């Protein structure tokens, strides 16, 4: 790792620590710089604005999550529908626990939702790749109906389960209630996806 990358990561970790403790709104670039032993002006060589730090934090989180979800999609120990359910439940539970354990992270998510809406679209596009592959695999195995466009079907699944992707952005329900709702939504959605013989 070169010095510039190491410094950028040091800034990012200092920012994450401060934001998790004080929140996004109460954290300044000058405070992050001080935590790193840098001048406030120097930090702008690595991040143009605080929102760029927030996006970098979210990118780290989603890179780890996408890696784990894609690994579930690639496994062959369960049918495609079971793995698709596992992915959607894992995404919900992991994000629920992230916010439950770090309440200030919700503020970062809300800011990104407003100021960087394309970021969420980008993450959804990454997710659609392995979801579409699972849907196609399920169709080839005779579990799901065949489609001319599995990416579109994956996109519709994402739309129907958006509330559960980052649950505290959309509701104040307990995890048990969210799990019950997601189970019901997936039961309805999968009935429409299953072949008549599945």
PyMOL commands that set and color helices and strands:
alter all, ss='L'
color gray80, all
select helices_A, chain A and resi 3-22+29-35+40-43+50-74+80-101+105-115+117-140+150-160+162-165+167-169+175-193
alter helices_A, ss='H'
color red, helices_A
deselect
rebuild
show_as cartoon
